[in-house]
Amino acid sequence: MHIIDFHTHAFPDKLAERAVPALAKEANITAALDGKTSSLLQSMNRAGIEKSVICSIATRPEQFSKILEWSHAVASDRLIPFPSIHPDDPAAAAQVRRIHEEGFLGVKLHPYYQNFYLNEPRMNPVYEALQACGLILVTHTGFDIAFPRDRRCDAQQILHVIENFPELKFVATHFGAWEDWDRVENQLIGRRLYMDISFSTSYLEPGRLRRMMAAHSPDHLLFGSDSPWTGQQEEIDRVLALGLENPFLSKLLYENAARLLGLSGTDSLPSK
């Protein structure tokens, strides 16, 4: 069984020792790993995961260069870093182009940690640059366990972005919008939109998970664990317990991610 984890986090070792305990306390959760790339690789080995996408988050504009440098340092055949730009940086769109020029495949954004709304006009140059460069955008969507429930990245805002930037490779995390799944079912399911299922399998009842998966395009679903905040093996076990059949299961766990990352011939969005 081939598996790509499309949503993980890791940090430089010294930063991980401080950041993971602090973030876990802030969110009132227990981290499954310590946030180091060595621990992520060990977890991947145990779970039989071939590749993981590492999603970085720049919480200040000046972090861009350090994140880019670290992303180069950890990139490998098995670890695929997505650097981050900060919306407050006036050079954000240019930094998107630099990320592309330096060979990375995508960018991570987080409206809560970066203090923006998905549909803000100032984000348009960033989306335009991402679309023009063919980069993947992975963004946190829905509410966030560590923040008040301000609607920074809900279904309506997602629709605004994908309708205005139809060629943007947009990945809505946490099955479309974390803990806002009624709106996901009403507004997003069935759209030409990638969704990863990270940090959702333990919050959604299995029957609802299967229903939502069945209603969305099987070519637009991605497996993600959100490691270190959840265990990769535990997330795989929850997916397998759903009783999904092939070829759907293979698409979810591997084939869609491989295509999107350009690992299997084409990274173009399939038609709905």
Summary of the structure (lengths in Angstrom):
residues: 272
radius of gyration: 16.9
end to end distance: 25.9
largest distance: 47.7
contacts: 921
relative contact order: 0.15
helix: 43%
strand: 12%
